[in-house]
């Protein structure tokens, strides 16, 4: 299973690199918004499980999606022309995002680490451990939002 996940992640990364070369700015914005929305929906599913009846399989599935999306190479969707609205696609990314690549990379690596750990912890079925790691994953999201996302 782990080898399959790694193969999919590497394939996604390669596809993302190729996609960056062929996508229009508005398409890149649209796809990255979709990716983040899908991750947010899955974070919501985990939260609902932590606050209500805990369903291990739902949590595992949601954590898998979050980790896969985090590792999919979404950074390629921040190409030229995506620092502002494009052809009807609005973006909330701040200009500083494009001027501070080292800081952005640091935050992205931290998020990926936490998302991958969430996936591992979810597989254990330990709701208390998932709750702790869910908080860490959410904080890593928040760190980037606070610095680089317009309200």
C-alpha positions in Angstrom: 0.0 0.0 0.0 2.8 2.4 0.9 4.6 1.7 -2.4 1.4 2.4 -4.3 0.9 5.7 -2.4 4.5 6.8 -3.1 4.1 5.9 -6.8 0.9 7.9 -7.0 2.5 10.8 -5.2 5.5 10.8 -7.6 3.2 10.5 -10.6 1.1 13.4 -9.3 4.2 15.5 -8.8 5.4 14.8 -12.3 2.0 15.6 -13.7 1.9 18.8 -11.7 5.2 19.9 -13.1 4.0 19.2 -16.6 0.7 20.9 -15.9 2.4 24.0 -14.8 3.8 24.4 -18.3 0.5 24.0 -20.0 -2.1 25.5 -17.7 -3.3 29.0 -17.9 -3.1 31.1 -14.8 -6.9 30.9 -14.2 -6.7 27.1 -14.5 -3.9 26.9 -11.9 -5.9 29.1 -9.5 -9.1 27.0 -10.1 -7.2 23.7 -9.5 -5.4 24.9 -6.4 -8.6 26.3 -4.9 -10.3 22.9 -5.6 -7.4 21.0 -3.9 -7.6 23.2 -0.8 -11.4 23.0 -0.7 -11.2 19.2 -0.9 -8.6 19.1 1.9 -10.8 21.4 4.0 -13.8 19.2 3.5 -11.8 16.2 4.6 -10.5 18.1 7.7 -14.1 18.8 8.5 -14.9 15.1 8.3 -12.2 14.3 10.7 -13.4 17.1 13.1 -16.9 15.8 12.9 -15.7 12.3 13.9 -13.7 13.7 16.8 -16.7 15.6 18.0 -19.2 12.9 17.5 -19.2 9.2 16.9 -15.7 8.1 15.9 -15.6 6.1 12.6 -12.0 4.9 12.1 -12.5 4.1 8.4 -13.9 7.6 7.7 -11.0 9.2 9.5 -8.5 7.0 7.7 -10.0 7.9 4.3 -10.1 11.6 5.1 -6.5 11.6 6.4 -5.4 9.7 3.2 -6.9 12.4 1.0 -5.3 15.2 3.0 -1.8 13.6 2.8 -2.2 12.7 -0.9 -3.2 16.3 -1.7 -0.5 17.8 0.4 2.1 15.7 -1.4 0.6 16.1 -4.9 2.9 19.0 -6.0 0.3 21.8 -5.6 3.2 24.2 -5.5 3.3 23.9 -9.3 -0.1 25.7 -9.3 1.5 29.0 -8.2 3.0 29.8 -11.5 3.4 33.1 -13.3 0.2 35.2 -13.4 -1.4 33.5 -10.4 -0.5 36.2 -8.0 -3.7 38.1 -9.0 -7.2 37.3 -10.2 -7.2 35.8 -13.7 -10.0 35.4 -16.2 -12.7 35.3 -13.5 -10.8 33.1 -11.1 -10.2 35.0 -7.9 -7.3 34.4 -5.6 -6.7 35.3 -2.0 -2.9 34.7 -2.1 -0.9 37.7 -0.9 1.9 39.1 -3.0 4.3 38.3 -0.3 3.8 34.6 -1.1 5.7 35.1 -4.3 8.4 37.2 -2.8 9.3 34.8 0.0 9.9 31.4 -1.6 12.1 30.1 1.2 9.5 30.9 3.9 6.8 29.4 1.7 8.8 26.3 1.2 9.4 26.0 5.0 5.7 26.3 5.7 4.8 23.8 2.9 7.3 21.2 4.2 5.9 21.6 7.7 2.3 21.1 6.4 3.3 18.0 4.4 5.1 16.6 7.5 2.0 17.1 9.7 -0.4 15.8 7.0 1.7 12.7 6.6 1.8 12.2 10.3 -2.0 12.6 10.5 -2.3 9.8 7.9 0.0 7.5 10.0 -1.8 8.3 13.3 -5.3 7.8 11.7 -4.3 4.3 10.6 -3.9 3.4 14.3 -7.5 4.1 15.1 -6.5 5.9 18.3 -9.0 8.8 18.5 -7.0 10.7 21.2 -3.8 10.6 19.1 -5.7 11.6 16.0 -7.2 14.6 17.9 -3.7 15.7 18.9 -2.3 15.3 15.4 -5.3 16.9 13.8 -4.6 20.0 15.9 -1.0 20.0 14.7 -2.1 19.6 11.1 -4.6 22.4 11.4 -2.0 24.7 13.0 0.3 24.1 10.0 -2.5 25.2 7.7 -3.2 28.2 9.8 0.5 29.3 9.8 0.4 29.7 6.0 -3.1 31.2 5.9 -2.1 33.9 8.5 0.9 34.9 6.5 -0.1 34.5 2.9 -3.9 34.4 2.5 -6.2 37.4 2.3 -9.3 37.3 4.5 
